Amino acid sequence: MAKRRGWLEWGAEQARDWIAVPGRSDDKYSRGVLGVRTGSADYPGAAVLGVEAALRTGVGLVRYLGPERASTLVLQRRPEAVTVPGRVQAWLLGSGMNAATRDAATTAALEHALAEGLPTVCDAGALDLAGRATGPTVITPHFRELAGLLTAGGRPVTAAEIAAAPGEWAIRAATELRVTILLKGAVTHIASPSGALLTVSAAPAWLATAGSGDVLGGILGALLATHSARIESDSDSVAALAATAALIQARAADRASAGGPIAALDVAEAVPATIAQLLAAPGGE
């Protein structure tokens, strides 16, 4: 992607170019394999939501590698998920984890994934490790999480400061941390180290619900896996994929809500029809 001056609102016309449509010769491996290390004893549902969303976004195969209880729940919901190690083309890390209580074995597994140099989504309990990534990486913090990663004048940054100027802080974080930032909020801001500046503002307020970030991580992880070859030749395409993930989530939430309350799983279930609509006509309107 070329550098942009100012923020570009990402819409259906742009997003549809970043959705991989399988051909007749594709198989589950050529369609993309996503490795997932998410969930914990306290939050096993995050694993279920991320895997659900990834599979519904069009990835060919998901390898879920996490705690035993989370693995059981994932397989109960999505029996097609694979729970043994193997080759992957992208990683989704950290959803449903807490960096403060993460054990040494989990930390080592996350660090091993980050060292593989693959396109990676770092969420929640893996945000503190993003600086160790060796491949194209996007982090997906909300205001409080981003505040925990930054300082200003030697003091911690507050969530209120970031909320007051999210775009400016997203740019600063992308520059300092050298990763693409997807800063969640009423308006999602995506900033890359090379200068891509994208926004998504189509989400209904009902999307502010538990687990919605886990769904977003699954959608984004799937898009990275299905575009791994493209990312290899253009690492800044991660910003376009992040914006596309945010737009898919926003439109799926709007579809699931129909003006009323929604739960995170409702959003994941609405993803296939949302993608179909985006692909059906120019603009996806």
N, C-alpha and C positions, 0 to 999 in steps of 0.2 A: 504494500500500500504506500502511496505517496504521502508525504507529510502534509498536514492541513493547517491552515491558519484559522483559529477559532474553532468552536465546537460544531460538529455536524450531527444533526438529528438523524439517527439510523432508522430507516423505514423498510417496508416490505420489498420495495423495488431493489434495494441493495441486498437485503437478507436472502432473497431467493437464489442469488448467485453463490451462496455459501452453504447450500443444502445439497449433500451428495445423494444423487439418485442412482441406485444400482442398475447395472446393465445385465443383459441376459447371461453373460459369461462370469458374472461375479459369484463368489461364494462367501461363506461367513468370515473367512479370513481376509479376503480382499476388501470386504466392506468395512473393515476396521475392528480391532480388538482393543477394548478398554480394560486396563487394570484398575482395580478399585481397592483402596485401603481406607476404609471409613468405619464409623460406628465404634461403640465401646460398651462396656458393661452397663454404664449409666444411660447411654443413648443408642441402643441398638436399632431403633427405628430409622435413624439417619441413613444407615446402610440400605435398608429396604427402599426408602424413597429415592436415593441416588441411583441404585441399580434399576428400579422401575422406570425412572425418567430416562436413563441412558438407553435402555432397550426400546423404549417407545420413540426415541429420537432417530433410530435407524442404524445404530451400530450393529455390526455383525455378531459380536460375541462379547460378553462381559466376564472377566475373571475377578471374582470377589475373594479377597484374601483378608480376612479379619477375624475377630473373636468368635468363639464357638457358638455362643447364643445368637449373635448377629447372623452368622452363616446359616444357622437353622432357620431363622426367620426369613432370610433372603430366599432360601430354597423353597420354603413353604409358599411364598408369594410368587417367586419366579423360578420354577424348576429348571428352566433352560440355562440359568447362570452356572458357571463353572467355578469350583472352589479349590482348584489345585493350581500351583504355579505353572507358568509357561510364558511364551512370547506375547508381548503386548506392544501396541503402537502409541499409546498415550496413558497417562495416569490421572486418576482422581484421588486426592489425598486429604484426609483430615476432618471431613464432615462428621459431626457427632463425637469429636474428641476434644479433650481439654488439655492444653499444653502443660498446665500446672500439675496435672495428675497423671500424665502419660508415663508409662513404665519404660524401662530401658530397652526392652525387646521391641516395643512398638516404635520407639524413636529410631532404633537401628534399622527397622524395616522401612520406615519412611525415608531415612537418609539413603538407604540402598536404592530405592526407587528414584530419588532425586538425582543420584549419581549416574543414572543410565543415559542421561542426555535426551530424554524423550519429551514431547510436549506434555505439559503437566498443569493441572488445576490444583492449587493449594487453597484449602478452605479451613476455617475454624481452627482446629487443633494442630494444623500443619503450617499455619501462617508464620510462626516464628522460625521455621526452617527454610523458608523460601529462598533466603540468601545462599543456601547451599546447592540450589538447583543448577544443573549444568546444561539444561536444554531450555527451549522457549517455555516460559512460565507465565501464567496469569493467576493472580490472587484475587479472592472475592470477599473482601471484608465489608462489614457495615461500619458506621462511624466510630463506635467504641473500639472495635477491633483494630481499625487503622490507627486510632490514637495510640494504642499500645505499641505500635511499631515505629513511631516517630518521636522526635524531640524537636524543640524550638528554643534556641538560646540556652541549651543545656538543661532545660526542664521538660517534663512530659507534656505532650500535647493533649488537650481535652477533647472529648467528643463534641462538646458545644462549639469549640473553635472550628472543627471540621464541618459540622452541620451548618455553620454560618457561611462557609465558602467551600463547598465540597469540590467544585471543579479545580480550584487553585490547589487544594490539598492532594487531589488525585494526580495532578501534574507533578507536584513536588515529590510525591511518593514514587511515581514511576521513574523519575530522574534519580532519586537517591537509592532506591532499592533495586533498580535495573531489572524490573519485571513489569509486565503489563498489569494495570490495576483495573479491576471492575469494582467500583465503589457503589454499593447498594444504597438505595434511598428512594424517595418519591420520584426523583429523576436519577437514573443510573448513569454514572460517568465512567467512561472507559478511556484510559490514557496509557500510551505506550512510551517506552524510553526514547524511541526515535521520533515521537511527535504526533502520532495519531490521536485525535481528540473526538470522541463519539459520545452521543447521549441517546438514551432510550427513555421515553416519558409516557408510554402508552399503558402502563399497568394500572389496574383498578386498585383502590385503597384496600379492598378486601384481601389483596395478596399479602398484606402484612400479617402473616400468621405463622405459627410454629411449623418448621419443616420446609418452608418455601425455599430457603437457601440451599437445602439439601437437594431439592428438585432442580434448582438452577445449576448446581454443580454437576448433576447427572447429565443434563442437557448439554452443558458446555464440554464435559469430558467426552461425550459421544461425538460432538462436532470436531474436537481435536483429533480423535482417533480416525474418523472418516476422512480427515484432510491431512493426515500425517505427512504424506509425500509433498503436498503443497507447502506445508509449513517448513519442510526441510529446505526448500528453495527460496522461501520468503517468510522469515520468522515473524515479521510484523503482521502477517495475516492473522496472527492470534488475536489482534485487536478487533478485526472484522468478525471473527468467529465468536468472540466474547459478546459483541454487540448483537449478533444474530441470536445467540443463546438467550440474552436478556429479552429480545423482542419476541421470540417464540414463547418464553415463559409468560410474558405480559399478555400476549394474545390468547394463550391457553387459559390463563386465569380469567380473562374476560369471557371466554367461551364457557368455561365451567361455572362462572358466577351467574351470568345472565341477570346481573343486578343485585344478587343476593350473596350471602356468606358462602365461603368455600373453605375446604381443608386442603392441605398440601397434596394429598393423594389425588384429589379431584383434578388438580392442575396437571399432574403427571398423566392422568388418564385422557386428558383433553389434547395432549401433544400431537398424536398422529393426525387427527382431523385438522388441527391448526396448521401443521406442515402441509397437508394436502391442499388446504385453501391457499397457502402462500405459493404453492407450485402451480395451482390451477390456471392462473391468469396473470398477465403482467401486473405487478404491483401487489398481487395477492389479496386484492380488495374484494 
